[in-house]
């Protein structure tokens, strides 16, 4: 059972989206540890090397390493295999959603998103 | 489809209603001062989506998206406009894909300046809308052509 507030990682090349997600996370009302940020998948892996993270929110379309490649890397690694990952992306086609779920995404949220719905979804995930 | 995608972004992310503005279509683009945001599209069709607005409207869009007051163009504003373009063009792409097959999107490029002139090559598919919201007006266009071998 978790005793420390969870650390979270937001992965998106848009600083605007990272700010919005940070605001939504703070609005869940749940105790949070550090909310870390990365601009792409490679940077996310560097962050994960140094910090214990409980949940990742990741975009798909990013330079250097996209969200699906990040997901593939996480699921192939013994230390991050079970780390919950929520994809937050403009990609809404059924094939893309299916691809992310098959790669091991915990959940999928399409941009644009309702802040209320996202907040409720994240609150439910963080409460587990 | 383009207006529907735009409406979805504005109601869910910017908390604002928009209306479509009907203006005469002109063949030539006139130079303008402001912000031009571009995203590439590629698949069976190739092309781009673009958002055009004044600096003041760009600041207003950024303010609404980030829920902070923004009065002048800076990197944060350009990033916000790029992300709004990304969501609008992405929404349009999702609506178009069932008809034309899977498409990829580039990351956005945003230009801010004066006397910006644009020129578009011939397109097989061209969609343009002009929208108005409490913060001003902006133009959107998606231009696509059959991919060349």
Boltz contact constraints between the chains, C-beta under 6 A:
constraints:
  - contact:
      token1: [A, 14]
      token2: [B, 79]
      max_distance: 6.0
  - contact:
      token1: [A, 14]
      token2: [B, 83]
      max_distance: 6.0
  - contact:
      token1: [A, 15]
      token2: [B, 79]
      max_distance: 6.0
  - contact:
      token1: [A, 16]
      token2: [B, 65]
      max_distance: 6.0
  - contact:
      token1: [A, 16]
      token2: [B, 79]
      max_distance: 6.0
  - contact:
      token1: [A, 16]
      token2: [B, 80]
      max_distance: 6.0
  - contact:
      token1: [A, 16]
      token2: [B, 83]
      max_distance: 6.0
  - contact:
      token1: [A, 17]
      token2: [B, 83]
      max_distance: 6.0
  - contact:
      token1: [A, 19]
      token2: [B, 66]
      max_distance: 6.0
  - contact:
      token1: [A, 90]
      token2: [B, 86]
      max_distance: 6.0
  - contact:
      token1: [A, 90]
      token2: [B, 87]
      max_distance: 6.0
  - contact:
      token1: [A, 90]
      token2: [B, 90]
      max_distance: 6.0
  - contact:
      token1: [A, 92]
      token2: [B, 94]
      max_distance: 6.0
  - contact:
      token1: [A, 93]
      token2: [B, 94]
      max_distance: 6.0
  - contact:
      token1: [A, 93]
      token2: [B, 97]
      max_distance: 6.0
  - contact:
      token1: [A, 111]
      token2: [B, 87]
      max_distance: 6.0
  - contact:
      token1: [A, 112]
      token2: [B, 8]
      max_distance: 6.0
  - contact:
      token1: [A, 112]
      token2: [B, 9]
      max_distance: 6.0
  - contact:
      token1: [A, 112]
      token2: [B, 12]
      max_distance: 6.0
  - contact:
      token1: [A, 112]
      token2: [B, 13]
      max_distance: 6.0
  - contact:
      token1: [A, 112]
      token2: [B, 87]
      max_distance: 6.0
  - contact:
      token1: [A, 114]
      token2: [B, 12]
      max_distance: 6.0
